[in-house]
Amino acid sequence: MKCPNCEREMEKGFFGCESSELTRPSWFKKKTILAIGGEPLGRFHLAMTFFQGSRCRECWTLVLNY
């Protein structure tokens, strides 16, 4: 996949983040205090949550699938 910003080839992989009842991965339209009010992404897990995607090492761009 080509990077949408710099058009270099992107590296495939996974973005991992901790997932618990209080800190599960969420989408926010703007930053909020204490990360309240986000839309949960994926399902709740007691361990890590992984999102498949690609990254560009040149311009630090992530493209994630959820």
N, C-alpha and C positions, 0 to 999 in steps of 0.2 A: 504494500500500500504506500502511496506517495503522501508525504506530509501536506496537509492543506495550507500550511503557512509558507514553508520554504521549498516544497516540492522534492525534498530528498527522500530516499527510501526509509520507511519506518521499521522498527523492530517489533515483532509480535511477542506478546507475553500476557501477564496478568498483573493487575493492580490489586493489592491486598490491603484490607483495613480491618481493624478490630470491630467486632459486632457483639453487642450485649443489649439488654433491655433499654439501657440509658444512652448508649453511644452507637447505635446502629447507623450504617451509612445512609445519608439523606441528601436530598437536593434542595438548595436554597436559592431563591431569586435574589436575595441580598443577605449580607452578613447580619446575624442577630446575636444578642447577648446570650451566652450559654447555649447557643445552637438550638434555640427553641423554635418550633413551628415549621420544620422542614418536612418534605414529603419523603417517606422511607423508600429506599431503592433496594430491590431484591427482597429476600425473605429473611426473617429473624433467625440467627444462628447463635449458638453459645460460644463459638470459636471465631475464626477469621472468615471474612466474606471476600471472595475474589471476583473481580470483573475482568473479563477478557478484553483485550484491546491492543493498541499499538502505541509506541512512543518514538519521538524524534530526539535523538541525543544532541542534535545540532541547535535546535531552537526551543527545546524543553516543552514540546507539545504532547499532550496525551489525548488519544481518541479511545473512548471506552464504550463497550456494549454492556447493557444491564438488562 
